[in-house]
Amino acid sequence: MCDPHLGVSRRALLRVGGTGLFGLSLGQMLGLKAQANDSALATGGPGWNKAKSIILVYLQGGPSHLDLWDPKENVPDNVRSAFAPISTKLPGVKFTEILPKLAQVNDKFTLIRSMSYTPNGLFNHTAAIYQMMTGYTTDKVSPSGQLEPPSPKDFPNFGSNIIRLKPPKEQMLPFVMLPRPLQESNVVGKGGTAGFLGKAYDPYTLYPDGDDMDMAKMERIRIDDLQLRPEVYATRLERRARLREQINSLMPRMDEAVADYKLGEYYDQALGLIISGRAREAFAISTEDDATRDLYGRNTFGQSLLLARRLVEAGTRVVEVVWPKVANSDNHSWDHHVGLTDRMKKQSGPMFDAGLSGLITDLDQRGLLNETLVVAVGEFGRSPQKGVSTSGNGNSADGRDHWPYCYTAMVAGAGITPGAVYGESDKTASAPSKSPVHPAELLATIYHSFGIHPETIVYNHLNQPRELVKAQAITSLFV
């Protein structure tokens, strides 16, 4: 049987649409449509429906692939990384010295070295983030490179689509985003909402106050709206719920009027969250032992990944951990136009290496990697040549500018082939030389992993049909 929450795929609609030529009745067409839907959505293949949850590690700012996990040797000085290449667990596969811990666990994940796309408009972060998160480009690119703020007309974040089509079975927050929003300059949250699906599918955001790099930031997470007030007992809340149901039963017309808003469903979900306490318990990272907390790194990024593991363990379907420094900012940002060598070596590199390797190791040891998809990716890479301008920004002699034509992503868990490299970049990591992967194809692969056909139809704010994403899954990434 087809999952009743799933929509109809474009392929299924086209398959059924052609039957009108043979003079079938509307009833017959609807019947064939249902059959086509079952066929299109149930066909699996490698990796189909393996994932129960996903942790997206979003490297906001666009890290340099040449200075992390796709170093090039025997290239000019203005291309070659300042960091020495090191061996990894996989023979012949090298990272830079910035990633010593990830080099020891790359037998557990697949590295995609051929991410690539041609940008729509300027090489700006926000447009690229929107594409990576939704699978769609936007025409709202201004001369400055910035976009309009989030809109109810936007395409949904992929996480919103997943929790709508595959709602979690546990009384748990379905979709969580932390520790800060997607952001470039003053454009905050673009690509990070449910858009035309409605606010019911927005992520639950955990943006605690405090310095972005301060580990104590994660200790200050406010969960007031998940707390039971001391004077209100769970039994009282349950009695209130039963009373509400009795009142609703006497008001069928009212129920019918608000049916489209699913108020009862949302009320029940909120009530279940408060009574169960699962979310509150998941947020209590202070209960973890020191060794585990040290494994991830005692900083906002590392502790956010630890919290992500706790959330999926408790039943959360989608967790997006956003790099805690915004694009075009200094300090630990990945947006290395200036001072790449010093900043990456002392700031972003060690934090990333410990956090992501800790997450992979912890999930694997707990047996969670089998059903948890982990994806680490940014909105683009950095220019092969140092000191040049590709986006209108100024760059120091060791700085690299925006580069969407070739970069690297990591995928692991939920049936992904362990210890593999997919695709190749050319000799200067300027373009894929083998098996290019578009961001939309990466999203299609994520949907496929959840047993959701990438071409499933959703309806926008104008009730127009739209595919989740116009791309096919890369099934060869799976075992």
C-alpha positions, 0 to 999 in steps of 0.5 A, spaced: 500 500 500 502 507 498 503 511 504 496 515 505 500 521 507 504 521 500 502 525 494 502 524 487 508 523 483 509 527 476 510 521 473 504 518 475 500 524 473 503 523 466 502 516 466 494 517 468 493 523 464 495 519 457 489 515 458 484 520 456 486 519 449 482 512 450 476 515 452 476 512 459 471 515 464 473 520 470 472 514 475 476 509 471 481 515 470 482 516 478 482 508 479 488 508 474 491 514 477 491 511 484 494 505 481 500 509 478 501 512 484 502 506 488 507 504 482 511 510 482 511 511 489 512 504 491 518 502 487 524 503 491 531 501 489 538 501 493 537 506 500 529 506 499 525 508 505 532 506 510 532 513 513 528 514 520 531 521 521 536 525 518 541 530 521 543 535 516 550 539 518 549 545 514 556 548 513 553 555 512 558 560 509 561 555 504 567 552 506 573 551 502 573 544 499 581 544 497 583 546 504 579 540 507 577 534 504 579 535 496 586 537 496 590 537 490 598 536 489 602 538 483 598 544 482 600 552 482 602 555 489 595 560 488 591 553 487 595 549 492 592 549 499 597 551 505 595 545 509 599 539 508 595 533 505 594 527 510 592 519 509 586 517 511 583 510 513 581 509 505 588 508 501 589 513 496 584 518 499 587 524 502 584 530 506 588 536 509 591 536 516 585 540 518 581 534 518 585 529 522 579 526 526 575 525 520 581 522 516 580 516 521 572 515 520 572 516 513 571 508 512 564 510 515 561 515 510 561 517 503 564 523 500 561 526 494 567 530 491 563 533 485 557 537 487 556 542 482 551 547 479 551 554 475 548 559 480 542 563 478 544 571 478 550 573 483 554 568 487 551 570 493 549 566 499 542 567 500 540 564 493 545 558 494 542 557 501 535 557 498 536 552 493 540 547 497 534 547 502 528 547 497 531 545 491 528 551 487 532 557 485 529 564 486 528 570 481 529 575 487 536 576 486 538 584 487 544 587 485 547 587 492 546 579 492 541 579 497 534 576 497 527 578 500 526 576 507 522 569 508 515 569 505 509 564 506 509 563 498 516 560 499 518 553 497 518 549 503 525 547 507 526 539 505 525 538 512 518 541 512 516 536 506 519 530 510 515 531 516 508 533 512 509 526 508 512 522 514 510 525 520 514 522 526 510 516 530 513 518 537 510 524 541 516 528 539 518 535 536 518 533 528 523 538 526 528 542 530 533 547 527 539 550 531 543 553 534 541 559 529 537 561 523 540 561 516 542 568 515 546 572 510 547 579 513 540 582 514 536 576 510 534 571 516 531 565 515 530 564 507 529 557 505 528 555 513 521 555 513 515 551 511 513 556 506 507 555 502 505 549 507 504 553 512 507 554 519 504 548 522 510 545 518 515 550 520 521 547 524 521 548 532 527 553 533 532 553 538 536 559 538 539 560 545 542 567 547 549 568 548 555 568 544 555 564 538 562 560 540 560 559 547 558 552 549 554 555 555 549 557 550 547 550 549 546 550 556 541 556 556 536 553 551 529 555 553 524 550 553 518 553 557 513 552 552 514 544 553 514 544 561 508 542 565 507 548 570 507 545 577 500 546 579 497 543 572 498 535 572 498 531 566 491 528 568 488 535 569 490 536 562 488 529 559 481 531 562 481 538 559 482 534 552 476 529 553 472 535 555 474 539 549 472 533 545 465 532 548 464 540 546 466 539 539 462 533 538 456 538 540 458 543 535 459 539 528 458 545 524 464 548 527 468 542 526 467 542 519 468 550 518 475 549 521 477 542 519 482 544 514 486 547 519 487 541 523 486 544 530 484 538 533 490 534 530 495 540 532 492 541 539 493 533 540 500 533 538 502 539 543 498 536 549 502 529 547 509 533 547 508 536 554 505 530 557 510 525 555 516 529 557 520 526 551 523 533 548 525 536 555 529 530 556 532 530 550 534 537 551 538 535 557 545 535 554 548 536 561 546 529 563 551 526 558 558 524 561 564 528 560 567 523 555 561 524 550 561 531 551 568 532 549 568 527 543 564 532 540 567 538 542 566 543 548 563 549 543 556 551 540 557 547 534 559 540 537 554 541 543 549 542 537 551 536 534 550 532 541 543 535 542 541 533 535 543 525 536 539 526 543 533 528 539 533 523 533 534 518 539 528 520 542 524 520 535 525 527 532 525 526 524 529 532 522 534 536 525 538 541 522 544 544 525 546 550 522 554 552 522 553 557 528 557 563 524 553 567 519 555 568 512 560 574 511 562 574 518 569 574 521 571 569 527 569 562 526 565 563 519 567 559 513 566 565 509 574 565 508 575 571 503 580 574 508 585 570 512 583 563 510 590 560 513 590 562 520 582 562 521 581 555 518 587 552 522 585 555 529 577 556 528 573 553 524 577 547 522 578 544 529 571 545 531 568 542 525 573 536 525 571 534 532 564 535 531 562 531 525 567 526 527 564 525 534 557 525 531 559 519 526 562 515 531 557 516 537 551 514 532 555 508 529 557 506 536 549 506 539 547 503 532 543 509 530 547 510 524 543 504 520 537 508 520 539 516 521 542 519 515 547 524 516 549 530 511 554 535 511 554 540 506 555 548 504 551 552 499 558 552 495 565 551 495 571 556 494 575 558 488 581 554 486 585 560 485 586 564 491 586 572 491 581 572 485 574 575 486 568 571 483 563 574 487 565 582 487 568 581 494 575 583 496 580 577 497 586 577 501 592 573 498 590 567 501 583 568 501 578 564 496 571 567 493 565 563 492 565 557 487 559 553 486 561 549 480 565 544 484 565 542 491 564 537 496 559 534 501 559 528 506 553 523 506 553 517 511 548 512 514 541 509 512 544 505 507 549 509 504 555 506 502 561 506 507 568 508 506 567 510 498 568 517 494 563 518 489 565 523 483 571 526 482 573 533 481 578 535 476 586 537 477 584 544 480 578 542 483 574 547 479 569 542 476 567 535 476 571 530 472 566 525 473 559 524 476 557 531 477 551 532 483 546 538 483 544 540 490 537 538 487 539 531 486 542 531 493 535 533 496 532 528 491 536 522 494 534 525 501 527 524 500 528 517 497 532 515 503 525 516 507 521 512 502 518 519 499 518 519 491 522 526 489 517 528 484 511 527 489 506 533 488 505 538 493 500 544 492 503 551 493 499 557 496 495 558 489 493 551 489 498 549 483 501 543 483 509 543 484 514 537 485 518 536 491 524 537 487 525 536 479 531 531 480 532 524 481 535 520 487 543 518 486 541 511 488 548 509 487 550 512 493 547 506 497 549 499 498 
